[in-house]
Amino acid sequence: MTPTREQVLAASAGWVAVVLNVVPGLGAGYLYQRRWKAYWITSLLATTWFVVGAVLAQNAATAAEPQNQLVGLIGLIVLAAVTSAEAGLAVKAVRQDN
């Protein structure tokens, strides 16, 4: 028998998913949890963040470059924090339902 989505999620270690979403970022914890939709949404958001940053940086002054890099880094850190919290909460919610 193939395990259901909920069974796979409940069997995963929540802390591993959280760490994988924080350390490399970009939704690696979702790959561990086999949550493909959440992974692709995270990948799309990160790619969009990079593209928007690159487009906006084309017309920026050289003096504003460090500030633009800081904004980009903060955005990726926020994305990593949100996805890691969501991955941990998803495991917790599935375990409470079972």
N, CA, C and O atoms as a GROMACS GRO file, in nm:
protein
  392
    1MET      N    1   0.083  -0.119   0.000
    1MET     CA    2   0.000   0.000   0.000
    1MET      C    3   0.087   0.125   0.000
    1MET      O    4   0.190   0.131   0.067
    2THR      N    5   0.044   0.222  -0.075
    2THR     CA    6   0.112   0.350  -0.079
    2THR      C    7   0.061   0.438   0.034
    2THR      O    8  -0.060   0.451   0.052
    3PRO      N    9   0.153   0.497   0.111
    3PRO     CA   10   0.107   0.584   0.220
    3PRO      C   11   0.040   0.710   0.166
    3PRO      O   12   0.075   0.759   0.059
    4THR      N   13  -0.055   0.760   0.241
    4THR     CA   14  -0.124   0.883   0.200
    4THR      C   15  -0.034   1.003   0.228
    4THR      O   16   0.069   0.992   0.294
    5ARG      N   17  -0.075   1.116   0.177
    5ARG     CA   18   0.000   1.241   0.198
    5ARG      C   19   0.011   1.272   0.346
    5ARG      O   20   0.117   1.313   0.393
    6GLU      N   21  -0.098   1.253   0.419
    6GLU     CA   22  -0.100   1.280   0.562
    6GLU      C   23  -0.009   1.186   0.639
    6GLU      O   24   0.056   1.227   0.735
    7GLN      N   25  -0.004   1.059   0.598
    7GLN     CA   26   0.081   0.962   0.665
    7GLN      C   27   0.229   0.996   0.645
    7GLN      O   28   0.309   0.985   0.738
    8VAL      N   29   0.264   1.037   0.524
    8VAL     CA   30   0.403   1.075   0.496
    8VAL      C   31   0.440   1.198   0.577
    8VAL      O   32   0.548   1.205   0.636
    9LEU      N   33   0.350   1.295   0.581
    9LEU     CA   34   0.376   1.418   0.656
    9LEU      C   35   0.387   1.392   0.806
    9LEU      O   36   0.474   1.448   0.872
   10ALA      N   37   0.299   1.307   0.859
   10ALA     CA   38   0.301   1.276   1.002
   10ALA      C   39   0.427   1.197   1.039
   10ALA      O   40   0.477   1.209   1.151
   11ALA      N   41   0.477   1.116   0.947
   11ALA     CA   42   0.596   1.037   0.975
   11ALA      C   43   0.725   1.118   0.965
   11ALA      O   44   0.829   1.075   1.014
   12SER      N   45   0.719   1.232   0.902
   12SER     CA   46   0.840   1.313   0.888
   12SER      C   47   0.873   1.384   1.019
   12SER      O   48   0.784   1.416   1.098
   13ALA      N   49   1.000   1.406   1.039
   13ALA     CA   50   1.044   1.478   1.158
   13ALA      C   51   1.025   1.628   1.132
   13ALA      O   52   1.084   1.683   1.040
   14GLY      N   53   0.943   1.691   1.213
   14GLY     CA   54   0.914   1.832   1.193
   14GLY      C   55   1.038   1.920   1.201
   14GLY      O   56   1.050   2.016   1.126
   15TRP      N   57   1.129   1.887   1.292
   15TRP     CA   58   1.249   1.969   1.309
   15TRP      C   59   1.338   1.962   1.186
   15TRP      O   60   1.406   2.060   1.154
   16VAL      N   61   1.340   1.848   1.117
   16VAL     CA   62   1.422   1.836   0.996
   16VAL      C   63   1.368   1.927   0.887
   16VAL      O   64   1.444   1.996   0.819
   17ALA      N   65   1.236   1.928   0.871
   17ALA     CA   66   1.175   2.014   0.771
   17ALA      C   67   1.200   2.162   0.802
   17ALA      O   68   1.226   2.242   0.712
   18VAL      N   69   1.193   2.196   0.930
   18VAL     CA   70   1.217   2.335   0.970
   18VAL      C   71   1.361   2.374   0.940
   18VAL      O   72   1.386   2.479   0.881
   19VAL      N   73   1.456   2.289   0.979
   19VAL     CA   74   1.598   2.320   0.956
   19VAL      C   75   1.629   2.326   0.806
   19VAL      O   76   1.703   2.414   0.762
   20LEU      N   77   1.573   2.235   0.729
   20LEU     CA   78   1.599   2.236   0.585
   20LEU      C   79   1.539   2.360   0.516
   20LEU      O   80   1.592   2.404   0.414
   21ASN      N   81   1.433   2.414   0.570
   21ASN     CA   82   1.377   2.536   0.512
   21ASN      C   83   1.453   2.660   0.557
   21ASN      O   84   1.451   2.762   0.488
   22VAL      N   85   1.521   2.653   0.671
   22VAL     CA   86   1.597   2.769   0.719
   22VAL      C   87   1.737   2.772   0.660
   22VAL      O   88   1.778   2.873   0.603
   23VAL      N   89   1.811   2.663   0.674
   23VAL     CA   90   1.953   2.664   0.640
   23VAL      C   91   1.976   2.683   0.491
   23VAL      O   92   2.034   2.785   0.453
   24PRO      N   93   1.934   2.592   0.403
   24PRO     CA   94   1.955   2.626   0.263
   24PRO      C   95   1.845   2.718   0.212
   24PRO      O   96   1.861   2.785   0.109
   25GLY      N   97   1.733   2.721   0.284
   25GLY     CA   98   1.620   2.805   0.240
   25GLY      C   99   1.556   2.750   0.114
   25GLY      O  100   1.586   2.638   0.071
   26LEU      N  101   1.470   2.828   0.056
   26LEU     CA  102   1.406   2.797  -0.072
   26LEU      C  103   1.325   2.668  -0.074
   26LEU      O  104   1.307   2.608  -0.180
   27GLY      N  105   1.277   2.624   0.040
   27GLY     CA  106   1.181   2.515   0.045
   27GLY      C  107   1.237   2.375   0.043
   27GLY      O  108   1.166   2.282   0.007
   28ALA      N  109   1.363   2.356   0.080
   28ALA     CA  110   1.420   2.221   0.081
   28ALA      C  111   1.347   2.130   0.180
   28ALA      O  112   1.340   2.009   0.158
   29GLY      N  113   1.292   2.186   0.286
   29GLY     CA  114   1.215   2.106   0.381
   29GLY      C  115   1.088   2.050   0.320
   29GLY      O  116   1.040   1.943   0.360
   30TYR      N  117   1.034   2.120   0.223
   30TYR     CA  118   0.915   2.070   0.154
   30TYR      C  119   0.949   1.947   0.070
   30TYR      O  120   0.866   1.857   0.055
   31LEU      N  121   1.069   1.942   0.016
   31LEU     CA  122   1.111   1.822  -0.057
   31LEU      C  123   1.119   1.704   0.038
   31LEU      O  124   1.079   1.593   0.003
   32TYR      N  125   1.172   1.727   0.157
   32TYR     CA  126   1.180   1.622   0.259
   32TYR      C  127   1.040   1.572   0.296
   32TYR      O  128   1.020   1.452   0.316
   33GLN      N  129   0.945   1.664   0.305
   33GLN     CA  130   0.808   1.628   0.341
   33GLN      C  131   0.727   1.578   0.221
   33GLN      O  132   0.613   1.534   0.238
   34ARG      N  133   0.783   1.585   0.104
   34ARG     CA  134   0.715   1.549  -0.022
   34ARG      C  135   0.591   1.634  -0.045
   34ARG      O  136   0.486   1.585  -0.088
   35ARG      N  137   0.606   1.764  -0.016
   35ARG     CA  138   0.498   1.859  -0.038
   35ARG      C  139   0.535   1.943  -0.160
   35ARG      O  140   0.592   2.051  -0.147
   36TRP      N  141   0.503   1.891  -0.277
   36TRP     CA  142   0.549   1.949  -0.403
   36TRP      C  143   0.485   2.085  -0.431
   36TRP      O  144   0.553   2.175  -0.480
   37LYS      N  145   0.360   2.100  -0.403
   37LYS     CA  146   0.292   2.227  -0.430
   37LYS      C  147   0.356   2.340  -0.348
   37LYS      O  148   0.384   2.448  -0.401
   38ALA      N  149   0.379   2.315  -0.220
   38ALA     CA  150   0.442   2.417  -0.135
   38ALA      C  151   0.584   2.446  -0.183
   38ALA      O  152   0.628   2.561  -0.179
   39TYR      N  153   0.656   2.343  -0.229
   39TYR     CA  154   0.791   2.364  -0.279
   39TYR      C  155   0.790   2.453  -0.402
   39TYR      O  156   0.870   2.547  -0.412
   40TRP      N  157   0.701   2.425  -0.496
   40TRP     CA  158   0.699   2.504  -0.620
   40TRP      C  159   0.652   2.646  -0.595
   40TRP      O  160   0.698   2.739  -0.662
   41ILE      N  161   0.562   2.665  -0.502
   41ILE     CA  162   0.520   2.802  -0.467
   41ILE      C  163   0.638   2.879  -0.407
   41ILE      O  164   0.661   2.994  -0.442
   42THR      N  165   0.712   2.814  -0.318
   42THR     CA  166   0.829   2.878  -0.259
   42THR      C  167   0.935   2.908  -0.364
   42THR      O  168   0.995   3.016  -0.363
   43SER      N  169   0.957   2.814  -0.455
   43SER     CA  170   1.054   2.837  -0.562
   43SER      C  171   1.012   2.952  -0.652
   43SER      O  172   1.096   3.033  -0.692
   44LEU      N  173   0.884   2.960  -0.682
   44LEU     CA  174   0.833   3.069  -0.764
   44LEU      C  175   0.850   3.204  -0.694
   44LEU      O  176   0.890   3.302  -0.757
   45LEU      N  177   0.819   3.209  -0.564
   45LEU     CA  178   0.836   3.333  -0.488
   45LEU      C  179   0.983   3.376  -0.483
   45LEU      O  180   1.013   3.494  -0.499
   46ALA      N  181   1.073   3.282  -0.459
   46ALA     CA  182   1.216   3.316  -0.453
   46ALA      C  183   1.267   3.362  -0.589
   46ALA      O  184   1.344   3.458  -0.596
   47THR      N  185   1.226   3.296  -0.694
   47THR     CA  186   1.268   3.336  -0.828
   47THR      C  187   1.215   3.474  -0.863
   47THR      O  188   1.287   3.556  -0.920
   48THR      N  189   1.090   3.498  -0.829
   48THR     CA  190   1.031   3.630  -0.853
   48THR      C  191   1.107   3.737  -0.775
   48THR      O  192   1.132   3.845  -0.828
   49TRP      N  193   1.145   3.707  -0.651
   49TRP     CA  194   1.220   3.802  -0.569
   49TRP      C  195   1.354   3.835  -0.635
   49TRP      O  196   1.395   3.952  -0.639
   50PHE      N  197   1.424   3.732  -0.686
   50PHE     CA  198   1.551   3.754  -0.754
   50PHE      C  199   1.533   3.839  -0.880
   50PHE      O  200   1.609   3.933  -0.904
   51VAL      N  201   1.433   3.805  -0.960
   51VAL     CA  202   1.411   3.875  -1.087
   51VAL      C  203   1.374   4.020  -1.062
   51VAL      O  204   1.428   4.110  -1.128
   52VAL      N  205   1.284   4.045  -0.968
   52VAL     CA  206   1.245   4.183  -0.937
   52VAL      C  207   1.366   4.261  -0.886
   52VAL      O  208   1.385   4.377  -0.924
   53GLY      N  209   1.447   4.199  -0.801
   53GLY     CA  210   1.567   4.266  -0.752
   53GLY      C  211   1.664   4.299  -0.863
   53GLY      O  212   1.724   4.407  -0.864
   54ALA      N  213   1.681   4.206  -0.958
   54ALA     CA  214   1.773   4.231  -1.069
   54ALA      C  215   1.722   4.342  -1.160
   54ALA      O  216   1.799   4.426  -1.206
   55VAL      N  217   1.592   4.343  -1.186
   55VAL     CA  218   1.534   4.446  -1.272
   55VAL      C  219   1.545   4.583  -1.205
   55VAL      O  220   1.582   4.680  -1.271
   56LEU      N  221   1.514   4.590  -1.078
   56LEU     CA  222   1.522   4.718  -1.008
   56LEU      C  223   1.666   4.766  -0.990
   56LEU      O  224   1.691   4.886  -0.985
   57ALA      N  225   1.761   4.674  -0.982
   57ALA     CA  226   1.901   4.711  -0.963
   57ALA      C  227   1.962   4.768  -1.090
   57ALA      O  228   2.065   4.837  -1.083
   58GLN      N  229   1.903   4.743  -1.205
   58GLN     CA  230   1.958   4.794  -1.331
   58GLN      C  231   1.958   4.947  -1.334
   58GLN      O  232   2.052   5.007  -1.387
   59ASN      N  233   1.858   5.009  -1.279
   59ASN     CA  234   1.846   5.153  -1.283
   59ASN      C  235   1.891   5.221  -1.153
   59ASN      O  236   1.876   5.342  -1.138
   60ALA      N  237   1.945   5.143  -1.060
   60ALA     CA  238   1.984   5.199  -0.930
   60ALA      C  239   2.125   5.257  -0.936
   60ALA      O  240   2.209   5.214  -1.015
   61ALA      N  241   2.147   5.355  -0.852
   61ALA     CA  242   2.279   5.416  -0.841
   61ALA      C  243   2.374   5.320  -0.770
   61ALA      O  244   2.331   5.232  -0.695
   62THR      N  245   2.501   5.336  -0.795
   62THR     CA  246   2.602   5.249  -0.734
   62THR      C  247   2.601   5.262  -0.582
   62THR      O  248   2.627   5.164  -0.512
   63ALA      N  249   2.572   5.380  -0.532
   63ALA     CA  250   2.569   5.400  -0.387
   63ALA      C  251   2.456   5.323  -0.320
   63ALA      O  252   2.463   5.292  -0.202
   64ALA      N  253   2.351   5.292  -0.396
   64ALA     CA  254   2.236   5.220  -0.338
   64ALA      C  255   2.252   5.069  -0.343
   64ALA      O  256   2.166   4.997  -0.293
   65GLU      N  257   2.360   5.020  -0.403
   65GLU     CA  258   2.379   4.877  -0.418
   65GLU      C  259   2.383   4.801  -0.286
   65GLU      O  260   2.317   4.697  -0.275
   66PRO      N  261   2.457   4.846  -0.185
   66PRO     CA  262   2.455   4.772  -0.057
   66PRO      C  263   2.315   4.766   0.006
   66PRO      O  264   2.277   4.664   0.063
   67GLN      N  265   2.240   4.874  -0.005
   67GLN     CA  266   2.104   4.875   0.050
   67GLN      C  267   2.016   4.777  -0.027
   67GLN      O  268   1.935   4.706   0.034
   68ASN      N  269   2.029   4.772  -0.158
   68ASN     CA  270   1.951   4.678  -0.240
   68ASN      C  271   1.985   4.534  -0.205
   68ASN      O  272   1.897   4.448  -0.200
   69GLN      N  273   2.113   4.507  -0.182
   69GLN     CA  274   2.154   4.372  -0.144
   69GLN      C  275   2.097   4.334  -0.007
   69GLN      O  276   2.057   4.219   0.015
   70LEU      N  277   2.094   4.430   0.083
   70LEU     CA  278   2.039   4.404   0.216
   70LEU      C  279   1.888   4.374   0.208
   70LEU      O  280   1.839   4.284   0.275
   71VAL      N  281   1.817   4.450   0.126
   71VAL     CA  282   1.673   4.426   0.109
   71VAL      C  283   1.651   4.288   0.048
   71VAL      O  284   1.559   4.216   0.090
   72GLY      N  285   1.732   4.249  -0.049
   72GLY     CA  286   1.721   4.116  -0.108
   72GLY      C  287   1.746   4.005  -0.008
   72GLY      O  288   1.674   3.905  -0.006
   73LEU      N  289   1.849   4.024   0.075
   73LEU     CA  290   1.881   3.925   0.176
   73LEU      C  291   1.771   3.915   0.281
   73LEU      O  292   1.734   3.805   0.322
   74ILE      N  293   1.719   4.027   0.324
   74ILE     CA  294   1.610   4.027   0.422
   74ILE      C  295   1.487   3.956   0.366
   74ILE      O  296   1.421   3.880   0.437
   75GLY      N  297   1.458   3.979   0.239
   75GLY     CA  298   1.344   3.911   0.176
   75GLY      C  299   1.360   3.761   0.176
   75GLY      O  300   1.264   3.689   0.204
   76LEU      N  301   1.480   3.713   0.145
   76LEU     CA  302   1.503   3.569   0.145
   76LEU      C  303   1.500   3.511   0.286
   76LEU      O  304   1.456   3.398   0.306
   77ILE      N  305   1.548   3.587   0.383
   77ILE     CA  306   1.542   3.540   0.522
   77ILE      C  307   1.396   3.532   0.569
   77ILE      O  308   1.359   3.437   0.638
   78VAL      N  309   1.316   3.630   0.533
   78VAL     CA  310   1.173   3.626   0.568
   78VAL      C  311   1.106   3.505   0.502
   78VAL      O  312   1.027   3.436   0.566
   79LEU      N  313   1.137   3.480   0.375
   79LEU     CA  314   1.081   3.365   0.305
   79LEU      C  315   1.121   3.235   0.375
   79LEU      O  316   1.038   3.146   0.392
   80ALA      N  317   1.247   3.223   0.415
   80ALA     CA  318   1.294   3.104   0.485
   80ALA      C  319   1.224   3.088   0.620
   80ALA      O  320   1.186   2.977   0.658
   81ALA      N  321   1.206   3.198   0.692
   81ALA     CA  322   1.140   3.192   0.823
   81ALA      C  323   0.994   3.150   0.811
   81ALA      O  324   0.945   3.068   0.888
   82VAL      N  325   0.925   3.207   0.714
   82VAL     CA  326   0.784   3.174   0.696
   82VAL      C  327   0.766   3.029   0.652
   82VAL      O  328   0.679   2.959   0.704
   83THR      N  329   0.848   2.984   0.557
   83THR     CA  330   0.833   2.846   0.510
   83THR      C  331   0.873   2.745   0.618
   83THR      O  332   0.812   2.639   0.628
   84SER      N  333   0.973   2.778   0.698
   84SER     CA  334   1.011   2.684   0.804
   84SER      C  335   0.903   2.675   0.912
   84SER      O  336   0.873   2.566   0.960
   85ALA      N  337   0.845   2.787   0.948
   85ALA     CA  338   0.736   2.785   1.046
   85ALA      C  339   0.616   2.708   0.991
   85ALA      O  340   0.554   2.630   1.062
   86GLU      N  341   0.584   2.730   0.866
   86GLU     CA  342   0.471   2.661   0.804
   86GLU      C  343   0.495   2.510   0.798
   86GLU      O  344   0.403   2.432   0.822
   87ALA      N  345   0.618   2.469   0.766
   87ALA     CA  346   0.649   2.326   0.758
   87ALA      C  347   0.634   2.260   0.894
   87ALA      O  348   0.581   2.149   0.905
   88GLY      N  349   0.681   2.327   0.998
   88GLY     CA  350   0.667   2.272   1.133
   88GLY      C  351   0.523   2.266   1.178
   88GLY      O  352   0.480   2.168   1.240
   89LEU      N  353   0.447   2.370   1.148
   89LEU     CA  354   0.305   2.372   1.186
   89LEU      C  355   0.223   2.268   1.110
   89LEU      O  356   0.127   2.214   1.163
   90ALA      N  357   0.262   2.241   0.986
   90ALA     CA  358   0.190   2.140   0.908
   90ALA      C  359   0.206   2.002   0.970
   90ALA      O  360   0.110   1.926   0.978
   91VAL      N  361   0.328   1.970   1.013
   91VAL     CA  362   0.350   1.840   1.079
   91VAL      C  363   0.271   1.833   1.209
   91VAL      O  364   0.207   1.732   1.238
   92LYS      N  365   0.275   1.941   1.285
   92LYS     CA  366   0.202   1.944   1.412
   92LYS      C  367   0.051   1.926   1.391
   92LYS      O  368  -0.014   1.852   1.465
   93ALA      N  369  -0.004   1.993   1.291
   93ALA     CA  370  -0.148   1.984   1.265
   93ALA      C  371  -0.189   1.844   1.221
   93ALA      O  372  -0.292   1.793   1.265
   94VAL      N  373  -0.109   1.780   1.136
   94VAL     CA  374  -0.143   1.646   1.091
   94VAL      C  375  -0.134   1.546   1.206
   94VAL      O  376  -0.216   1.455   1.216
   95ARG      N  377  -0.036   1.563   1.291
   95ARG     CA  378  -0.021   1.470   1.405
   95ARG      C  379  -0.134   1.486   1.506
   95ARG      O  380  -0.176   1.388   1.567
   96GLN      N  381  -0.185   1.608   1.523
   96GLN     CA  382  -0.296   1.631   1.615
   96GLN      C  383  -0.426   1.574   1.560
   96GLN      O  384  -0.513   1.533   1.637
   97ASP      N  385  -0.441   1.572   1.428
   97ASP     CA  386  -0.562   1.518   1.368
   97ASP      C  387  -0.567   1.367   1.377
   97ASP      O  388  -0.675   1.308   1.378
   98ASN      N  389  -0.450   1.303   1.384
   98ASN     CA  390  -0.446   1.155   1.387
   98ASN      C  391  -0.455   1.106   1.524
   98ASN      O  392  -0.453   0.984   1.546
   0.00000   0.00000   0.00000
